[in-house]
Amino acid sequence: MKITKYPAKEDYAKLMSRPAKDAGELNAIVCGVLNDIRKRGDEAVREYEERFDKVALTELQVSETEMAEAETLISQELKDALEHAHRNIEAFHRAQQFEGVTLEVQAGVTCSQKSVAIERVGLYIPGGTAPLFSTVLMLATPAKIAGCKEIVLCTPPAKDGSVNPAILMAARIAGVSKIFKIGGVQAIGAMAYGTESVPKVYKIFGPGNQYVMCAKQNVSLHDVAIDMPAGPSEVCVLADETSNETFVAADLLSQAEHGIDSQVILITNSEAFAEKVEQEVERQLNVLPRMEIARKALENSHLIVVKDYEEMMMLSNMYAPEHLIIETQNYHELALQVTNAGSVFMGSYTPESAGDYASGTNHTLPTSGYATAYSGVNLDSFVRKITFQEITAEGVKGIAHTVELMAENELLDAHCNAMRVRRLSVEC
């Protein structure tokens, strides 16, 4: 990790920047695949599955036989863990339900709003170096609670054509409608445009590598909504001399092992603690199975020493991390000052991995600084809120003058007339 001590405020922006990437070549590759999927449907999907996932598929959809077999391939202990996580995720997201509102804003003018589920959603679940069955629960559970009629899931198959059984088990628990053995850009294209096998969805959710993220942003321009723009995963940890260096190092490494382009940042007001963490990171790193991935990620990462808690929060809010862990003695006080973060983990006993799996909050979160404007996935992500208004004859009398005057001054005469003819009608 790069160590910086007491940076000047004018250097904050540069210090907290993410690694830049040239997306030109990447975008050209992705657009080529997407255009082919749009034109040739299933045929193109199968060709790209053979090219990229090294598997020749006759059927793209996971069968009921495969679903049943998956239940026999995972332990009862893991099934119980999936059920436990699902209960917590379901409880927290069910509590977010919107009951609607109706209000008479003035005599004869009534406005209301109701929540309506997106009818068909698509979920992308990575299945490469880390099969993210936890993401199935995070996305399908709120989709089911929201009332989405069809939940379509795509995930890359293994070379033998099978899908990770834990992904299938999680899908069954959370209520997924259809599962397809499709990975990468071809999965995003299939859900965005629809093919002979894969239904066209109205909104796509889920993480993925740089190709998947590029594909999601491309299809969102004209064809389908997406959950949020996203980049590599990241964490920012705030700590002081009272923090536990073993916990902090473990938190940094738990994020670094996601991928070589992940970024982890520690901000502390104690030089002595920073040195302890640096040593502890190296000790824990050397025994990690994904050591080489984590070590590469640490090259993009920073250990920053600042003067006080105020500077700590300034840097954190400027960075707008996907995950923010506050392990200081005054973590409640600092949490009140958070303005930009995807999800916040408070206190020494709250690792980010709890939120990743089972605490109940959602782990699909804004990265790359998008936490300044985007929320993480929640129940509202799967619904639309539709407004209604009703004006009676009495209401026309009370509101007509305002509407007509504003329309006239915007030079929109037809708008003005639509209200005028009603006013004249009720005045007769």
Secondary structure, DSSP 8 states (H G I E B T S, - for coil): -EEEES--GGGHHHHT-------HHHHHHHHHHHHHHHHHTHHHHHHHHHHHS----S--B--HHHHHHHHHHS-HHHHHHHHHHHHHHHHHHHTT----EEEEEETTEEEEEEEEE-SEEEEE---SSS--HHHHHHHHHHHHHHT-SEEEEEE---TTS---HHHHHHHHHHT-SEEEE--HHHHHHHHHH--SSS---SEEE----HHHHHHHHHHTTTT-EES----S-EEEEEE-TTS-HHHHHHHHHHHHTT-TT-EEEEEES-HHHHHHHHHHHHHHHTT-TTHHHHHHHHTT-EEEE-SSHHHHHHHHHHH--SEEEE-STTHHHHHTT--S-SEEEESTT--HHHHHHTSSS------TTGGGT-----GGGGEEEEEEEEE-HHHHHHHHHHHHHHHHHTT-HHHHHHHHHHHHHHH-
